[in-house]
Amino acid sequence: MGTQQILLIMLSVIIVGVAVAVGITMFNAQAQNSNRSALIADANNFATQALAYYKTPTSHGGGGRSFGTEIGNDLDVWLGFDTIQDSTSNDNGAYYLGWSSASIITITGTGTEPGNTSATNTKIVATVTATDASPIAMSIEN
């Protein structure tokens, strides 16, 4: 083999290696974005269901203008959460329910994909304040 042929083979190997590295990076970025979007969608769904519970009269099985203030109340059942641990999970991540007051709850979701820093997975926090004009506030960590 001549020097020119070896040089072309080496150049081809380098180009293929760079293409594979870029492809893996793009795939990981898409997986992160997809998981983040799914977490947000799930949290919005839970928040909307929680608001429906809050606004439904107690005579119809709702909260009667209250989320309740304790673990294991009817809101857990309404949302489909585990009534002992206030949690649920699906393919997108794990979700936890927390109470600040009878009209404010937080829904924390931890994703299945690593976030921007590989040390921790993507985490979102949805705060539902039933008495506000815009009751759902979302924050994304990592």
N, C-alpha and C positions, 0 to 999 in steps of 0.2 A: 504494500500500500504506500502511496506517496504521501508526502507531507500535507499536500492540499486536501486529500481525502480525509486524513485524520483530523485536520482542522475543521472541516465541514461536519464531521461526526460529533466532535466536541461542541461545536456551536449549536448543533441540533439538540444535543442532550441538555445544554444550558437553557435553550429556549423552551423546551418541553418542561423542564423543572420549574422555571419561572411561571409558566402557564398553569401548571398544577398548583403551585403555591397560591397564585392569585385566585384560582377557582375555589380552593378550600377556604380562603379568607372571605370571599363573596358568599359562599354557602353558609358559613358561620354567622355572618352579619345578617343574612336573610332569616336564619333561624331565630336569632335574637329579636329582630323586629317583629317577626310573626308571633313569637311567644308574648312579647310586650303588648301587641295589639289584642291578642286573645285574652290576656289578663285584664286589660281595660274593658273589653266587651263583657267579660264575665262579671267584673265588679259593677259595671253599669247595670247589668241585668239584676244582680242581687240588690243593688241600691233601689232600683225601680220597684222591685217586689217588696222591699222593706217599706217604702213609701206607701205602697198599696195597703200593706198591713196596718201602718200607722193611721191611715185615713178611713179604714173600714171599721164600722161600729163593732163594739164587743158582742152585740146581739147577733152579728153575722160572722163571728169568729175572728175578728180583727183586733187591733190594739186599742181602738177607741181614743185616738189622739195620744198614744203613748207607745214607745218601743218596748217598755218594760225596763227594768234596771238590774236584772240578775241573769246569771247563767241558767240555761235550761228552761227558758220561758217559751211561750207560744211562738215568738218570732223565729226561734230556731227551727221549729216544726214547719212553719210557713215557708221558710227559705230552703228547707231540706238539709239543714246543718245537723251534725251530731249534737244531741242535747246535753251531753256530759262535757264535751270538750269545746263546744261552740266552733266546730270546724267542719270543713268538707273539702274534698279534692276531686279533681278530674284530670284529664290528660294535659291541661294547660298549667296546672299548679295546685297549691294548697291555699285555702282561704280561711281566715279566722275572723270572728265577730267580736267586737268590743263595745262596751257601753260607756258613754261619758255622762249621760243623763237620760231622762225619759224621752227626750226629743232629739238626742244626738247619739249616733252610733258610728263606728269605724269598721270598715271591711278591709282587711289586709291580705293581699295576695302575694305569694312567693312563687315565681315561675320555675319551670323545669330546665330552662336554658341559662347558661352563664350570662351575666350582664356585661356592661362595657369593660369592667375589670373582672377578670376570670375568677377572682377570689370569692365572689358571692353571686347568687342568682338574682335576676331582675325582681324587684319588689315594687308593688303599687299600694297606695293607701287611699281609699275612698272614704271621705267623711260625709255622712248624711246628716244634715241639720234640717229637720222637717219644718221648722218655723221660718226658714229663709225663703226669699223669692227664688233664688237659685239653690236648691237644697243639696245638690251633689257637687262636691269638690274633690278633684282627683290630683294626687301627686305621685310622681314616678321617681324611684330611687334606683340608681345604677342602671 
